[in-house]
Amino acid sequence: MKSLSRINSSENIQNASITHGLQEYEAMMGNKRLTNLILNNSHLGDPNRKGSSIARIGSSNNFAKTLPPKRSASLVNMKQSSNTKKNPKESPLQYRRPRKSSSVGSLPETFALFGKTCEVITETLLNDMKVLLTDFDLLANVFKTCIGLQEFPYLLFKFFESHRREMVLMRWAIHLEVGQTNDPNELFRADSFATKLFYVLFFAEDGREFLGQLLLPFINDIAEWKTSLEIESHKIVGNKVDSNANCKWYIKKSSEFLRRLNSSLDLCPVLLRESLQILREEINKKFPNADKYLGGIIFLRFICPTLVFPVRFGIVDVADSPKISTDETQRHLIIAGKILQTLANGDEIPPEKSHSDLLNQFVKNDYHLLSDFLAKLLDEKEVDKARTEKEATEIRGISPKRMEEEFCSFLKQQQLLRQDYSIIQFHQKYESFIGQCFDHNDDFKLSIQKKESDIYIYQRKIEGSSAPCFKTIARIPCTIESAVEFLSCNGMNETSIYNTEVKLVEQFDKSHSDWSMVTPATFPITNRDWVYALYSSFEADKDRFVSMSYSIQRVDVPINKKYVRGEIIMSGVVVQEDPLRQGSIIFTYIHHVDPRGSVMTWNSAKDVLREVERVRERLCKS
């Protein structure tokens, strides 16, 4: 069988999905302690997803404190950008981080997560990118805003490298990673600054070459094997498979890999070795036995996932994918990854586990090879020697000016995309809301009628939504000025007896703002919280007042474990003067809210009636 070939073209790495690969690897390894990466499968914008790394980002010993940036552009002023957006140009740089598969990272999902782009990526920053080289507070905000964008970590690293400050960047990120982690076993288990930057070091050109030299012989041995290499007795069909012999085969190949690891130090990128030196130094400051954790990190986050998914991580050409994509070969790669990770962890395997005696003996006999590798890899004299040799032969291919222009162009594209998306989202919601208020729709069926107070509540089911949509039309004896005064600035939610902790998160202009609030519930139902955009404006050309809200996601209002994050699909009112009764208004109220979870009676026509009656009583008194 022809041996598998390593990727030679840098473009092929774009077809791999490192993020997806790590997710699948963690799932297959069955390690439930591993947190999600920045994207949880295909639901980037799912407000109920767990493990968001955004909430973990903070400050550590004066590194990267969160700044309160200001947003200069309002949603109204952003409208011009949607007509002038150009297709982003492909970067002239050779290497690009692999893009996500088509199932993740769509525009609405992406910018639901990175909701503060316009606040952080300001014109001041774009006009002076060098400020990022020294202002770590600003750098933390930019990183937090753009951390999920595939190309950002690579461009940031190259920007620092072009100014010869790449190790300053790595030390800052590693300092944050270790400083924010209380359990050494959780280091690099989330999609943090340091994790992203280490991806750049491991999976850029030199890093991929290093991993390919190490892993391709092992992968070839597995791909060329003609019979089953299963070691779990309950997964063996028939009696022709010797699981004990197979386990010994994996141990033999793993030992060969470890010896190859020790003889390939000259291929390991100097920047990676220097970064691992810093990591060991930072771990030693906080936790004992740093080398044990360091070996576990290298194998868990980089070596083993690459072994299990060599095509996705870019060390095997896509043309060779059929040779290793069979279920049996994939299973064999997973077993190999588990055995290597067992060695890296250095822990004794319980006797009830399969082949524990063989594997424990393997760890006892060969763990010193991993220790030797780390000792040589991080030896100061050897690293200094490698650095000197690199500098003697190094040709600086990217000038600081060119890299600054490239990085600036990338950030401008993200800013424009965010602005365009905000406008598109708002107009879509607005058109849908106005349509439901005024278009005749036979799907709305009368649910409650109170003639004495002129309140009529209609209800309909919307395809794709488990929550009913309610439309209320009421005639209220009050002036339109009184209604506008009450309803402006979120008055309906702020005065509701059902809501608490109603807070203004950000005010963009007189009409647009973002809010958060909590809706308490009776035990055993969990309290709900909400984060939403609010549009309130008197539209003089149409002689009506419109107040409309819908759910959004903001990185500065993360999911709180005490609550279930509800979704306001569409909610709002339209107020017009009553053409038949002077001194009265027509109050049209749309309420389409999904409280999420198992809530059966919280979102009913009677709840809507009580809220409308409360508002009516308030307006009548005014």
N, C-alpha and C positions, 0 to 999 in steps of 0.2 A: 504493500500500500504506500502511495506517495506520502511523504511527510508533509505536515501542515506548514504553511509558510507564514512568516510574519508580515504584517502590513508595512508596505514601503511608502505608499502614498499617504500624505498627511490628510487628504480629503476623505479617505476611508473611515477615519476615526469619527467623522460626523455621523456615520450610520450607526454608531454604537450609542447606547443610552446608559451612561454610567449611573445616573440616579436610579433608573429603573432596575439596573443590574444589582445595585446594592440592596434595594428593597427586596428583590426576589431572593437574593442570597441570605439576607437576614431571616426571611420567612422560611426558607428551606432548612436553615440551620436550627430552626425552632427555638431561638433565643428570645424569649419574651421580654427580656429586660431592654432590648434594643428599642430606642425610640424611633419615631418616624423620621424620615428625611423631610426636607422642606415641602415636598409634594407627597401627599398620602394617596398612592395609586392614582386614579384618574380624577380625584375630587379636590383640586387645588383650592377652590373657593368654598368648600363645605364648611360652614361655620361650626359644625359639631365635631370636626376632626380633632384628634388628640395629638399631643407631642409637638406642638408648634415651638420651634426654636426661637421665634421672635421674642417671646416673653422672657427667655433666659438672658437676652442681651442687656447688659447694664454696664456698670463701672467696676473697676478693680484697681485699687491703689493709684488713683488719679489717671488711669488709662480709660479713655472712651466713656465719659459721662454723657448722658443724654441731654441734648440741647433742645430748647423750645423754639424751633424754627417758625418763621412766618411765611404765609403763602401770599404772594403778591398778586397773582392772577385770579380773578373771579371766574365763575363758570360762564357768566355772560360774555366776558371778554375773551374767553377761550374759543368762542365759536369760529373765529376767523381761522384758527389753525386747522380745523377739520377740512377746510377747502383747499389748503395749501400743502397738505402732507404729501411727502414724496416717498417712494419706495426706498428703504434703507439700502445703501450701497454695501456690497460685500467687501469686507475688510481686506486690504492688501497683505496683511500679515498671513504667514503660511499656516500657522496652527490655529484651530478654533475648537473650543470645547464642543463635545457632541451635543446635538440638539435632542430635545425630548421627542418621544414618539408622538404620533398624531393624537393619541388619546389623552394627552395632558398638555397643560400650558396654553389653553386657548386664551384669547385676549380678555374676555370678561373675567375668567378665573384668575389670570395673572395679576390684573390690576385691582382685583378685589383684595388681594393679599398685600400689594404694595401701594397703599392708598395715600402715601405722603410724598410721592415723588416730586411734585411741584414745590413743596415746601423746602425740601432738602437740596434739590438740584436747582439752585438759583442762578441768575445771571452773574452775580458776583463770583460764584464758584466757577462757572464756565469761563469767565474772563481771566481767572487766575487759578489754574488747576494745581499749581505748585503748593498751594496752601495745604493740600492734603498730605504733603510730605512731612509736615510738622504738627498740624492740628489734629490730634487723635480724637478729640470730641467730635469734630465735623466728620472725620473719617468713619467713626462708629455709626453716625447717622446715615451717611451715604451707603455704607456696607449693609446696614439694616434695611434700608430701602430697596437695594438692588440685589440682595443676597440670592434670590431665586432666579435671577436672569443668568442663563447658561454661560454667556461669554464674559460676564462682569469680573469674576475672580481672576481669570487669565489676563484680561486687559489691565486690571489694577496691579497685578503682580509685575507685569512687563513695564508698566508706567514707573513703578518704584525701582525696578531693576535698571531701567534706562538712566536713572539718576543715582545709581549705585547705593540704593537704600533698601534693597529687597530684604536684607536680614533685619533691618529695623522693623519692617512690616511684619515679618514672621515672629520676631520676639514679642511684639505687641499682641498679635493674635494668640500666640501660645500662652502668654501671661494671662490673658482673659480666659482662655479655655480652662486652664488649671485653677485659676482663682475662683471661677464660678462653679467648680465641681467639688462636691463634698465626698463623693465616693470614687476612688481611683478606677473602679471597674466601669464607671460611666463616662470616662474620658473619650472624646471623639465618638460618642454614641448618638449625638445630635448633629444637625447640619449647621454647625457654627462657623465663625470666621476661620478658625484654624483648620477645621475639616476641609472647607472649600479650598484653602490655599495649599494644603497638602495634596489635594486632588491634582492641582496644577503641577506640583513637583513630581508626583508619581506618574501622571498620565500625559505629560507633555512629551516631546520627542525623546529626550534622554531617558526620562523615567520609563517610558514604554519599551525602549530598547533594553533597559536593565531587566524589567519584568519578563520580557520576551525571552531573553537569554536564560533566565532562571526556569521559566515554567514550560516552555515549548517541548523540551525533552519528556517531561512528565506527561504533558497532554498527548503527545504523540504515542507514548507507550500505551496510554489508556485507549486512544482512538484506534490503534492497530490491533488491540486484543480481540480475539474472535469469540471467546466464550464469556459467560457471566462472571463478573467479579463481585457479586453480592456477598456481603458478610453478615447480614441480618437474617437469621434462620426463618423468621416468620414471613419474609419476603421471597424466599426461595421456593420455586415450583419444581417438584421432582427431586430425585436423589442424586443427580449427577454433579451437583455443585458442592465443592469442598470449601465451606465458609472459612474454616481455620486456615487453609492454604491461601485463600484469597487475602485474608487479613495479613498474613506474613508477606504476601506480595506487595501490598500497599505499604507496609512498614519498610520493606527493602527499598522501594522507590522513593519513599519519604526520606530515608537516610541518604540516598544518592542526591536528592534535592538539597538537603542541608549541607552536604559537602560541596556541591556546586555553588551554593550560596556563599560559602566561605572563600571560594576561589574566584568569585566574581566581583570582589569589592571595588576593583578599579573601574568597573562599569557604572557603579552607583554615582549619580550626579552629586557634585560637591555641595551644591545648594541644599540638597536633601540631607546630606550627612550633617551639615552645619545646623540645619533646622532641627534635626533629631538630637543633636548635642544640646541645643537650647531647651528642647522638650524634656530631656533627661534632667537637666539642671533645674527646671521649674518643678518637675515632679518631686525631685529630691528635697526641695524646700518644704513640701507639704506632706508627702507620703513616704514611708519607708519602702525599700526594695523597688527602686524605680525601674531597674532593668526588666523585671518580670512584667510590669505593666507596659513598658515600652515594646517588648516583644509581642505581647498580646495585641497591642494597638496595630502594629505593622501587619501582623497576619490577619487580624479580624477585619480591618478596614480596607486593606489594599491587596495583599498577596492572595489570600483565600478567595475573595470575591472574583479576582481576575482569573484564578485557576478554574473556578466553577463556570464563569461566563467569559471565556477568552475572546469571543467575537465581539461581544458587546463592549468589552473594555479595550478593544483595539489592538490586541497582540496577535490575533489570527485573522487572516484575510476573510472577507465575507464570502469569497468564492469557495473557501474550504468549510463553510458552515455546515453543509449536509453531512460531512464526515463526523461531526461531533454533536449534531442536533438530534440524534435519535434518543428515545426515552432511556434506553439502556446506557448509552455513553454518558448522557447527562447525569444519570444516577451514579455512575462510577466516578464522575468528577466531583459530585457532592460528597461521596464517601471520602475521597482523597482530601477534600477541603476540611472535612470534620477531623480527620486524623492529624493533619498538620495543625489545626487549631487546638487540638488536644495537647500536642507537644508545646505549642506556644503558651498555653495557659499554665502548664507545669503542675497541674493539680492531679491528685490520684483519682482514678476512676472507680466508682463503687463496684463491689463484686457482682451485684445483680445485673450490671450492664454486660452486653455481649463482648466476649474476648477481652475482658478487663485485665486478665493476667498478661496477655500478650502486649496490650497497649500500655499498661503500667511499666512493663519491662522496657518497652520502647522509649518511654519518657525517661526512665532511669538511665538507660544506656546513652541516649542521644541528646538529652537536654543540654549537655555541655557544648554541643555543636552550635546551638542557638546562642548560648552565653559567649562562646568564642567569637561568633559573628558580630554580636553587638559590641564586644570589647574592641575588635579590630575596626568595625565601622565607625566608632565614635572616638577612637584614639586621637588625641589632640595632634600628635606629631604626624600621624598619617593623614589626617584631614588637612593640616597646614601644608603638607607636601603636595597633596592633591590640588589644593587651592593655588599654590605657586605654579604647578604645571598647567593648570587651566588658564591662569592669567597670562602665561607665556605664549600660549597658542590661541588665545581667545581673540576673536574678531567681533567687535561690537557692531552687530548688524542693524540695530535700530537706534536712531538718534533720539535724544530726549525730546527734541522739538516735534519730531514726527510722531513719537509715541503719545505725547501730550495732545496733539491734534487728533489722533485716532481715538483716544480715550474720551476726549471732549465730544467728538462727533457721536460716539456711542451714547453718552449720557443725554445729549440733545435729542436723539431719536427716542429715548425712553420718555423724556419729558413731553415731547409732542404726542407720542402714543397715549400717554396718560391723559393729556388734555383732550385729545380727540375722543377717547373712550368716555370721559366724563360727560361730554356734550351728547354723544350718541345715546348713552344710557339715560340721561335726563329726558331727551326728546322722545325716546321710546316710551318711557314711563308716562310722560305728560300726555302724549297722544292716546295711549291706552286709557288713562284715567278720564280724560275729557270725553272720550268715546263712550265709556260706560255710563257717564253722568247724563249724556244728552241723546245718544243714539237709542232708537226704539229697539228693544231686544225681547223677543217673545220667550227667551229662555228664563228671564226673571219671572218668578211666580210669587204672587202675593202671599206673604207669610203671616203678618200681623197688621191689623187695621184698627186704629184708634181715632174714630171720627171726632170725638169731643176735643181732642188736641191736635187734630189734623196731622197725624203721623201715619205713614204707610211704609211698611218694611217689606221688601221683596228679597227673594233668595234664589240663587241658581248655583248649579254645579259646573265648575270649569274643568275641562279635560286636562289631566296631568297634575291636578292639585287635589289633595285629600281634604283641604279646608273649603267650606262653602264661602261664596261671595255674597255679601249683603248690600243692598242699595236702599237707602232711606230717603224719602221725599217728605218734607214737613213744611207747613206754613207757620211761621213764628211771628207774633206781633212785636216787632222791634224795628229800629232803623238799621239800615245797612252800615251806618257809621259805628253803631254800638257793636254790631256783629264783628266788623273788621277789627275794632279795638280789642275785643276779647280773643279772637281767633289768631291774630297776628302773634308772631314770636312763640308759637307752640302752646298757646293758651289752653287748647282742648286737652292736651296730655298733662300739662303742668297742674291743672286744677282737678284732674280726674281722681276720684277716691280709689281707683283701682291701681294707680301707679305711684311709685315712690322713687326717690333718687333720680328725678328727672334733671339731667345735666346738659348744658351746652358744651359740646366738645370743641367745636370750631365754627366761627362765623366768617363766611366768605364775602358776602355783601348783604344788602338789606333783604334780599329775597332768598338767599341760599345759606343753609347752615347744616351742621351735623350734630346729632344729639344721641344720648344714651338714657335708658331708664330701666327700672325694675318693676315687675308686676308680682307682688306677693301672692302666694297660694295657700290654701288650707291643707294641712298635713293629711295624707301622705304625699300630696302633689308637690313637686319641686317648684320653687320660685322660678319665674322666667325673667330673662333680661333681653334688651333690644338695643341695637345700634342702627340708626337710620338717618337718611338725608331728608331735609325738610325744605320745601319750596313754598313760600307764602308771598302773595303779591296781589295788589288790586290792579286788575287789567282794565285800564280806563277805556280802551278802544272797544271793549266788549261789555262794559258796565257790570263787571262781576269781580268778586274776590275769590281767589283760588288758594287753598292750602292743601298740599299734597306731600305724603311721606312714603318712603320705601326703604327696605333694609339695605345696608352696605356693610362692608368689613373694613376695619381700620386696625393697623398694627398697634396703635396706642390704646386700643380698647380690646385687649385679648380676651379669649374665652375664660370665664371664671368657673371653677369647678363647683361653686355653690349653686350655680344656676344652670338652666337649660336655655340656650340661645334661641329665642323665637325668631320668626321671619315675618316681617311686614311685607307681604307681596304687593299690596297697594292699599293705601288708606288716605282719605282726605275729604274735604268738603268744598262745595261751590256755593257761594251766597250771591243771590240776585234780588233786586227789589221785586216785590209782588206786583204784577201789572194790574191785578184785580182789586187789591186792597191797599190803600195808602197807609203807610206806616208799618207795613209787614214785609217780610222777606220769604223767599223760597230757599229752603235749606236742603241741599242734596248731599248725601253722605255715602261714600263708598267705603266698605270695610271688608278687606280680604286679608286675613291674618292667619298664619299657621303657627300655633304655639309650640309645635313639635312635641314629641313624646306621646304618651298614652293619656291624652286629655280628652274626655268624652263630652263634658258639659260646659267647658269653659268658653266656648266660642259658638254661642247660639244666638238665635234671633232675639231671645229675651234679654241677653246681655247687651245687644246692640240697642234695644228699646230703652233699657235703663240708662245707657249712656246718652242717648238722644234726649230723653226726658230731662236728664240733669242739665244738659246744655240749654234746652228750651227754658227751663226754670231760671237759669242764670241770665239768659238774654232778656227774658220778660221783665226781670227786676231792674235791668239796666234801662 
